[in-house]
Amino acid sequence: MSEDHSINRDKKEAVQELCARVSRRDFTLTSLAMFAASAGTVFAQSGRLEPPKTPEVVKGKMPPIPVSPEQAQAMFPVDQEPRITTMDKPLLIMSSCPGWQIGGKRYPAVPFTIEDQAQEIADSFNAGAVGHHVHPRDPKTGLAQISAALLKQVLDASFDKVGDFVTMSHTWYPREGGIDYIVDTEELLEWGEGNKYCQGAVVLPFSNNVRANVDKGLRWLEAHDVKPLFEFYDTSAQLHFKQLMDEGAAKPPYAIHVNLGKHDSTAIHQDPGSYLNAIANLDIVKRTFPGAHIGWRTGGRNWLPIMVLGVIMGVDVVQVGIEDAFWRWPHRDEIIKKNSDSVKWAVDIANILGRRVVTDPNEARRIMDMKLTSKFA
């Protein structure tokens, strides 16, 4: 054996002995140093570059302690945790546009003309909102108007752009002594030859002195395949509605919309109380009405974080849009520029959290136990 070969073998054995004694980190640093040193020699011989400085190999005072695969699995068995199924269900997004708010310079996102209202509804549908709650605008004044005829006009223009979607309408009409749930709804059913304009209809909280009107309206809506959408503004509404439900005014599974941060509803303007309030409210509703479809309608400054909380807690429907929201974030003074933007944010958040957003109206109706009785051309 040549002297050079013997020297190379001795060097190799020395390196192997060193590797057996050092930790993985030290071995990596040593390997990099050896590579850099050899590369520097080549560069120096070529005369093109100066050899890089060899980094100092750092060794700890204490010997490394290896963690075996068995120990690691015993200490960190995260792969064995069972699934948490709270969010393991599809999510429906409902858009509320154009809403009641004053538009113009105050809020340029509010559309006025019939065409602009229909286009924003179409944009919101295409962004992922399968359901729509529409308070139509008078194109002459730019103000919201309680009018079944105007609602039909805006919805027809919207249907022309995108076809079928789920209507979650406001069809009540204020009358002396209470709310009438029949008169406007009846016209919409006639015009639609079924319920395409009012597949679901909002039912407002009530006091005992107008209970008879609500009872009559609920039974009429149920008999005409219009799904009552119970609006829960506070805990007293839960108790009042439960009395009617227990008496057979509506059939389960109920569609219950928990309202937070909008007018006259549960306050969410203080943190962390906003989150605690929302969590407690949802827990009470789910315990009182097991099996109900839960909608989550948020408004005010804190609409976005509380909406996200609803997605996390597994509600079935979240409402977004410019009816009840103005500021984009609770901590900044940037207003929402387009209703459809808020729909896109909700879709993105749901996707990040792993919840599938339902965009097919037929699937949405099956989930919500709603029936379409009209035919679309």
Secondary structure, DSSP 4 states (H G I P E B T S, - for coil): --HHHHHHHHHHHHHHHHHHHS-HHHHHHHHHHHHHHHHHHHHHHHTSSPPPPPPPPP--SSPP----HHHHHHH--GGGPPP--TT-S-BEEEEE-S-SS--TTS-TTS--SHHHHHHHHHHHHHHT--EEE---B-TTT--B---HHHHHHHHHHHHHHH---EEEE---EEETTEEESSHHHHHHHHHHTSSTT-SEEEE----GGGHHHHHHHHHHHHHTT-EEEEEE-SHHHHHHHHHHHHTTSS-SSPEEEEEESSTTSB---STTHHHHHHHHHHHHHHHHSTTPEEEEEE-STTHHHHHHHHHHTT-SEEEESTTT--BSSTTS-PBPS-HHHHHHHHHHHHHHTTPPBP--HHHHHHHHT----S---
